[in-house]
Amino acid sequence: MGLTMNDITEMIKLISATYPYAFKDISTPEDRQRVKDLWFALFQDYPRELVIKGFHEALKVEKVNIVPAAIIEQIEKIENAFGKSDQELW
């Protein structure tokens, strides 16, 4: 199963709970949807399991807030540690 919009929504909910000020300026439903759409666009080409693992790794190391770049950085560390991903092989 690939990454879903629900996965993105759950990640954003966890970030909001962990870092209360993370999305405080995003108040309208349209803005919240834009954030979800952006995050989905950034992560949709990665395997779901790798995104979730990268997110959990970012939760362990980020002290201020988690942004997509922090998750991608963790994904790249995981890929480098274990060799080429399915995405790179294609």
Stockholm file with secondary structure:
# STOCKHOLM 1.0

chainA/1-90         MGLTMNDITEMIKLISATYPYAFKDISTPEDRQRVKDLWFALFQDYPRELVIKGFHEALKVEKVNIVPAAIIEQIEKIENAFGKSDQELW
#=GR chainA/1-90 SS CCCCHHHHHHHHHHHHHHSTTTTTTCCSHHHHHHHHHHHHHHHTTSCHHHHHHHHHHHHHHCSSCCCHHHHHHHHHHHHHHHCCCHHHHC
#=GC SS_cons        CCCCHHHHHHHHHHHHHHSTTTTTTCCSHHHHHHHHHHHHHHHTTSCHHHHHHHHHHHHHHCSSCCCHHHHHHHHHHHHHHHCCCHHHHC
//
